[in-house]
Amino acid sequence: MKKIAGLIVFAAFLFLLTGCSEASQEDVVKKLEETSAELQGYKAEATMKLNTGEEQQAYGIDVWYQKDNHYRVLLKNDTDEHGSQVILRNKDGVFVLTPALRKSFKFQSEWPYNSSQPYLYQSLVQDVLKDNNATFESTEEHYVFKTKTTYQNNTTLPYQEIYFNKKTYTPELVKVLDKDKKPMVEVAFSAFKLDPKFGEKDFELENNMTGSLSGVPASAVPNEQQGLTVLYPTETAGATLAEEKEVSADGKERVILTYEGEKSFTLVQEQAGVSETAAATAAIPASGEPISLGFTVGAITSSSLTWTNNGVDYMLASEELTREEIQEVAASINGQAMK
């Protein structure tokens, strides 16, 4: 009897070991793919931290997704009441909205499917699926994947670490790394709700322009009395400032910076104004692709990049810089008031 009892205990021990064994990388990838494919929608809240400048900067992100192809990403800039933006994809196209300035732009774009998006669940899963060399680790609470990124215009951030919750298979932390594996962007999710209910107008342009969905200030007027604080890029691709010219356009101050070198470029800055157009019903067609600079979303073409930040409109143009270099110069302008 003792031998039989011992065998039973041993068999039970083996069963527990087998039943509690960790899921393999293939098992987790399959589950991620299934969860992503079966999604009817989700709402997520996150904080994005940028470590690309001298000081770390943080921004709030709210993500809404509804099957099929309905996305709404709210980027909240707590330091700039005019800077909160919405990236919207619905049946009518892709839009970038700045409700406080009554501005909306429509793009002919494949966003968000044409590049890595560290705050979108489907994009993270697709990056895992596409990278045959992705590494995998199982911790106490997370399944961690290290993959390549697919940023179209930025090869300086080639890697990422994605932390998926073991119970829900939803993302909790994403670290975007530079070539030295140093984290430059971190997205930490504080909430992730699967299959929430949406209203009929939640993804409509006009409804998002009012700001009522998220508390984004609508139709605020920039304080023009403060004047224009001219900012200078810290990354110039070897070019140096050759001329700084101040002009007046439509009653607003405009500054034109001309940089000369092997790869010359021009940077224009002027006070942003509230659009007089009925932008809520007639978005302005925009050329190029929407692109995130971290602190704001702009529009990039093969030779220019336009964006708004802290109540100032920027336009960077060059026939010699590559798209990646244009983005690097633009990203280095944020918060830099010194030449």
Disulfide bonds with the S-S distance in Angstrom:
none
